[in-house]
Amino acid sequence: MALPCLVLVLSVALACVHAAGSHLECVDAARIGARALARGEDEAAVRSLASGAGPPGSVVELSSEAGFVHVSVTATVRIVPGTPPVLRVGGSAAAPAEPDR
């Protein structure tokens, strides 16, 4: 009886670690995208950089407001591969837009 419980607890712990890792990937991807967008890179290049740094299948949203650029990266993470329950993780970053030269 103890072994199945141990396997269940370890599986849940591994799923949490996987979700946390995906969240950190989203945060890093958003930071990379915000810095590129602030430098004046075009939106296609920023989306390519951010989606390449994020988890597979991540969605990148770009915006700018009041001299700041904002990048949000979201992704869905399956708790158990091939099963319906999914977690939605994401990260966002902002950076001041650099002045035009």
JOSUL-V54782 format. One record per residue. N is the residue number from 1. SS is DSSP state (H for helix, E for strand, L for the rest). PSI is psi in whole degrees, -180 to 180 (NA if undefined). Layout:
n:N ss:SS psi:PSI
n:N ss:SS psi:PSI
//
This chain:
n:1 ss:L psi:-33
n:2 ss:H psi:-33
n:3 ss:H psi:-46
n:4 ss:H psi:-37
n:5 ss:H psi:-41
n:6 ss:H psi:-42
n:7 ss:H psi:-42
n:8 ss:H psi:-46
n:9 ss:H psi:-43
n:10 ss:H psi:-37
n:11 ss:H psi:-43
n:12 ss:H psi:-41
n:13 ss:H psi:-42
n:14 ss:H psi:-37
n:15 ss:H psi:-39
n:16 ss:H psi:-41
n:17 ss:H psi:-41
n:18 ss:H psi:-44
n:19 ss:H psi:-41
n:20 ss:H psi:-40
n:21 ss:H psi:-40
n:22 ss:H psi:-37
n:23 ss:H psi:-45
n:24 ss:H psi:-36
n:25 ss:H psi:-40
n:26 ss:H psi:-42
n:27 ss:H psi:-45
n:28 ss:H psi:-42
n:29 ss:H psi:-40
n:30 ss:H psi:-40
n:31 ss:H psi:-44
n:32 ss:H psi:-44
n:33 ss:H psi:-41
n:34 ss:H psi:-42
n:35 ss:H psi:-41
n:36 ss:H psi:-42
n:37 ss:H psi:-37
n:38 ss:H psi:-32
n:39 ss:H psi:-15
n:40 ss:L psi:13
n:41 ss:L psi:152
n:42 ss:L psi:160
n:43 ss:H psi:-36
n:44 ss:H psi:-41
n:45 ss:H psi:-39
n:46 ss:H psi:-45
n:47 ss:H psi:-40
n:48 ss:H psi:-45
n:49 ss:H psi:-48
n:50 ss:H psi:-43
n:51 ss:H psi:-29
n:52 ss:H psi:-31
n:53 ss:H psi:-19
n:54 ss:L psi:178
n:55 ss:L psi:159
n:56 ss:L psi:136
n:57 ss:L psi:16
n:58 ss:L psi:152
n:59 ss:E psi:131
n:60 ss:E psi:130
n:61 ss:E psi:134
n:62 ss:E psi:143
n:63 ss:E psi:163
n:64 ss:E psi:145
n:65 ss:E psi:131
n:66 ss:L psi:44
n:67 ss:L psi:6
n:68 ss:E psi:148
n:69 ss:E psi:144
n:70 ss:E psi:136
n:71 ss:E psi:129
n:72 ss:E psi:136
n:73 ss:E psi:125
n:74 ss:E psi:154
n:75 ss:E psi:157
n:76 ss:E psi:140
n:77 ss:E psi:127
n:78 ss:E psi:133
n:79 ss:L psi:-48
n:80 ss:L psi:124
n:81 ss:L psi:133
n:82 ss:L psi:4
n:83 ss:L psi:155
n:84 ss:L psi:-36
n:85 ss:L psi:123
n:86 ss:E psi:155
n:87 ss:E psi:143
n:88 ss:E psi:119
n:89 ss:E psi:157
n:90 ss:E psi:170
n:91 ss:E psi:154
n:92 ss:E psi:157
n:93 ss:E psi:154
n:94 ss:E psi:152
n:95 ss:E psi:148
n:96 ss:E psi:134
n:97 ss:L psi:135
n:98 ss:L psi:145
n:99 ss:L psi:150
n:100 ss:L psi:144
n:101 ss:L psi:NA
//
